Amino acid sequence: MHDAVLIYLLRERNGKKEVCLGLKKESARCFGVGKWNGFGGRVESGEFLRGAAVREIHEECQIEIAACDLGLVAILEFSFPDLDPALDWDQTVYVYIVESFSGEPQETEEMQPAWFPLTVEHLPWEKMWSSDKLWVWLVLSGKKIKGQISFKGRGDEVLSSEITPVK
């Protein structure tokens, strides 16, 4: 199991909150292609979690953030028991919210960013990870959680999940 980070950008525009999600492009690495998600990825050897978050969001959408502006909202363990363990798909994901950043998200080789109104009905659930309905809205609405989610295959179906609120 490896560590990964996931970052959700939030902003207020015209008096309404929005969240920026990125659509993983075909040219990207194989994980999550065609899905809307926050920005992030694997923590590299010798790297701190917040440093990985700063690096990943810049690589994926050209946004500049300060590590101190990252708010940890979730720690989730994702497992893929059907897949070859040698491929190291299982991961502990540290989920952050950031509301202070520089720049406007830009399309990169890996991700196509877009802003969505921060409401349950406006998020592209049908094109997100199958587990996202279980936890994403909780963290986007201000809750802190921990959990474990097990997937069938490459993540198209949730086998089991346990989400717990934390203080």
C-alpha positions as CSV (number, residue, x, y, z in Angstrom):
1,M,0.0,0.0,0.0
2,H,1.4,3.4,-0.9
3,D,0.4,7.0,0.1
4,A,-1.3,9.4,-2.2
5,V,-2.8,12.9,-1.9
6,L,-6.1,14.3,-3.3
7,I,-6.9,18.0,-3.3
8,Y,-10.2,19.8,-3.9
9,L,-10.0,23.5,-4.8
10,L,-12.9,25.6,-3.5
11,R,-13.8,29.2,-4.3
12,E,-16.6,31.6,-4.0
13,R,-17.7,33.3,-7.1
14,N,-20.7,35.7,-7.4
15,G,-21.7,34.8,-3.9
16,K,-21.8,31.0,-4.6
17,K,-19.3,28.3,-3.7
18,E,-17.7,26.2,-6.5
19,V,-15.4,23.2,-6.6
20,C,-12.8,22.6,-9.3
21,L,-12.6,19.0,-10.5
22,G,-10.3,17.6,-13.1
23,L,-11.2,15.1,-15.9
24,K,-8.4,12.6,-16.3
25,K,-7.5,12.5,-19.9
26,E,-6.7,9.6,-22.2
27,S,-3.1,10.7,-22.4
28,A,-2.7,10.4,-18.7
29,R,-1.5,7.3,-16.8
30,C,-4.0,4.5,-16.7
31,F,-5.5,5.2,-13.3
32,G,-8.9,7.0,-13.4
33,V,-9.0,7.9,-17.1
34,G,-12.4,9.4,-18.0
35,K,-13.3,10.2,-14.4
36,W,-13.8,13.6,-12.7
37,N,-11.9,13.9,-9.5
38,G,-9.9,16.2,-7.3
39,F,-6.2,16.7,-8.2
40,G,-3.4,14.6,-6.8
41,G,-1.4,11.4,-7.0
42,R,1.2,9.3,-5.4
43,V,3.6,10.6,-2.7
44,E,7.1,10.2,-4.0
45,S,9.9,8.6,-2.0
46,G,11.3,11.1,0.6
47,E,8.4,13.5,0.0
48,F,6.1,14.9,2.7
49,L,2.3,14.7,2.2
50,R,1.8,18.4,1.9
51,G,4.8,18.8,-0.4
52,A,3.3,16.1,-2.6
53,A,0.0,18.0,-2.6
54,V,1.7,21.2,-3.7
55,R,3.6,19.4,-6.4
56,E,0.7,17.4,-7.7
57,I,-1.8,20.3,-8.0
58,H,0.8,22.3,-9.9
59,E,1.6,19.4,-12.2
60,E,-2.1,18.6,-12.9
61,C,-3.6,22.1,-13.3
62,Q,-0.8,24.7,-12.9
63,I,-2.2,26.1,-9.6
64,E,0.1,27.4,-6.9
65,I,-0.8,26.7,-3.3
66,A,1.0,27.0,0.0
67,A,1.3,23.8,2.1
68,C,0.0,25.7,5.1
69,D,-3.3,26.4,3.3
70,L,-4.1,22.7,2.9
71,G,-6.9,21.5,5.2
72,L,-6.8,17.7,5.9
73,V,-10.4,16.5,5.7
74,A,-10.1,12.7,5.2
75,I,-7.8,9.7,5.4
76,L,-9.1,6.9,3.2
77,E,-7.7,3.4,2.5
78,F,-8.6,2.2,-1.0
79,S,-8.0,-1.5,-1.8
80,F,-8.3,-3.4,-5.1
81,P,-8.3,-7.1,-4.0
82,D,-9.0,-8.4,-7.6
83,L,-5.9,-6.8,-9.0
84,D,-2.3,-8.0,-9.0
85,P,-0.8,-6.9,-5.7
86,A,2.6,-6.5,-7.4
87,L,1.1,-3.5,-9.3
88,D,0.6,-1.6,-6.0
89,W,-2.9,-0.3,-6.6
90,D,-3.8,-0.2,-2.9
91,Q,-3.4,3.2,-1.3
92,T,-3.9,5.4,1.7
93,V,-5.2,8.7,0.4
94,Y,-4.9,12.0,2.3
95,V,-7.7,14.3,1.2
96,Y,-7.2,18.1,1.4
97,I,-9.4,21.1,0.8
98,V,-7.8,24.4,-0.2
99,E,-9.5,27.7,-0.6
100,S,-6.5,30.0,-1.0
101,F,-4.5,29.6,-4.2
102,S,-2.9,31.5,-7.0
103,G,-3.9,31.3,-10.7
104,E,-6.7,29.8,-12.6
105,P,-6.7,26.0,-13.3
106,Q,-5.2,25.2,-16.7
107,E,-5.6,22.1,-18.8
108,T,-2.5,19.9,-18.8
109,E,-1.5,16.7,-20.5
110,E,-3.1,14.8,-17.7
111,M,-6.2,16.8,-16.6
112,Q,-8.9,19.0,-18.0
113,P,-10.2,21.2,-15.1
114,A,-13.7,22.6,-14.7
115,W,-15.6,24.5,-12.0
116,F,-18.8,23.1,-10.7
117,P,-21.4,24.7,-8.4
118,L,-20.9,23.3,-4.9
119,T,-24.2,21.5,-4.7
120,V,-25.0,17.8,-4.6
121,E,-27.1,18.0,-7.8
122,H,-24.4,19.8,-9.9
123,L,-21.5,17.4,-9.4
124,P,-20.9,14.9,-12.2
125,W,-21.5,11.8,-10.1
126,E,-22.1,9.5,-13.1
127,K,-18.5,10.2,-14.3
128,M,-16.8,10.0,-10.9
129,W,-15.4,7.0,-9.0
130,S,-18.1,4.6,-7.9
131,S,-17.2,5.3,-4.2
132,D,-17.4,9.1,-4.5
133,K,-21.1,9.2,-3.7
134,L,-20.2,7.6,-0.3
135,W,-17.8,10.3,0.9
136,V,-17.0,13.3,-1.4
137,W,-20.0,15.3,-0.5
138,L,-19.3,14.8,3.2
139,V,-15.8,16.5,2.9
140,L,-17.0,19.2,0.5
141,S,-19.7,20.2,2.9
142,G,-17.2,20.6,5.8
143,K,-17.1,17.1,7.5
144,K,-13.9,15.3,8.4
145,I,-13.8,11.5,7.9
146,K,-11.7,8.4,7.8
147,G,-12.6,5.2,6.0
148,Q,-11.9,2.1,4.1
149,I,-13.2,1.3,0.6
150,S,-12.7,-1.9,-1.3
151,F,-13.3,-2.0,-5.1
152,K,-14.1,-4.8,-7.5
153,G,-11.7,-4.7,-10.5
154,R,-10.3,-1.3,-11.3
155,G,-12.8,0.6,-9.2
156,D,-16.0,0.3,-11.2
157,E,-17.9,-1.2,-8.3
158,V,-17.6,-0.8,-4.5
159,L,-17.3,-4.2,-2.7
160,S,-17.3,-2.8,0.8
161,S,-17.0,0.5,2.6
162,E,-16.8,1.9,6.1
163,I,-16.8,5.7,6.5
164,T,-16.5,7.2,10.0
165,P,-16.8,10.9,11.0
166,V,-13.8,12.3,13.0
167,K,-13.5,15.5,15.0
